Amino acid sequence: MQTLKIGARGSPLALAQAHETQARLMAAHGMPAEAFEVVVISTSGDRIQDRPLSEAGGKGLFTKEIEEALLAGAIDIAVHSSKDMPTVLPDGLELSAFLPREDARDAFIGKAAKRIVDLPQGSKVGSSSLRRQALIRRMRPDLDVVMFRGNVQTRLRKLEEGVAEGTILAHAGLRRLGLGHVVTDLMPLDAFPPAPGQGAIGIETRIGDSAVEQMLTAIHDVPTGQALACERAFLAALDGSCRTPIAGYATIADGTLTFAGLIISPDGTQSHEVKAEGPAQDAARIGMDAAKTVRAKAGETFFDGWV
Ligand SMILES: NCc1[nH]cc(CCC(=O)O)c1CC(=O)O
């Protein structure tokens, strides 16, 4: 039998996600480790370290080279952090499975205090995510938000070096790296809503590759897929670019989907929230409607103002 080639970036988090996917496929199908090969693909997002990704070209930077490998047949599936996936995929590709979601919350790692609310006036907090920067400013306008780029380990090292008094990272990523113990506080979902897709591993495939699709059915998590359909529809309808901070989080219980979305100005002074609920099968429609609602609340000038 030919090996199934699993493509992923080379960062420790991307590799952990590729290996989690491999382990789930092995367990679901009783296959040996040798039936898989993890293929590491370097992306422009990994190479650009000197400027914010929003300036360098945004989300697609972490996916372009991997998608090219998938289309060329060099890999059979691509494992991604759903949060990093653009809402529009290249022709011929689709996100066909999602693994059970990790904790979607952001985590605070504090040096001067365990909680962001207890940091001394004017403390430096490192983040390069526009959403996190805006939410930090909304919560604590006095704090000095400083750029923090690089992978999770690099950011933690910067914290140790004293570049900032605290930073915010996805709890999911830290847990998948076995670094859950560095977290000093978890950010509440209402005051600090996560990015659409945060905490969910998404698997991209070639449309019509039925053998691969069939294999993935066994590891696909239906509620995570529904939550992601809603969050990604919300993001897509708002033209979610890196320049307009957007948060959105859906949960499923007993077939009912509950969604909360937020758009916020980069300086954190203006934000608009939306809450929605409905049958989980209507996930994408709920997300799209929520986007219309929040767009109407904010007014079109809100979107023009910050770009
Ligand atoms: N943009 C980097 C990125 N993409 C996904 C995650 C975390 C894992 C996840 O959300 O699934 C991270 C790091 C972070 O935000 O702390």
The ligand as a Gaussian input file, in Angstrom:
#p B3LYP/6-31G(d) Opt

LIG

0 1
 N       -1.387000      32.377000      14.120000
 C       -0.645000      31.390000      14.831000
 C       -1.516000      30.361000      15.432000
 N       -2.380000      29.652000      14.681000
 C       -3.058000      28.793000      15.510000
 C       -2.581000      28.986000      16.790000
 C       -3.024000      28.307000      18.010000
 C       -3.747000      27.000000      17.841000
 C       -5.165000      27.107000      17.405000
 O       -5.798000      28.174000      17.446000
 O       -5.691000      26.064000      17.005000
 C       -1.589000      29.970000      16.746000
 C       -0.780000      30.483000      17.863000
 C       -1.586000      31.339000      18.822000
 O       -2.517000      32.041000      18.404000
 O       -1.278000      31.318000      20.018000

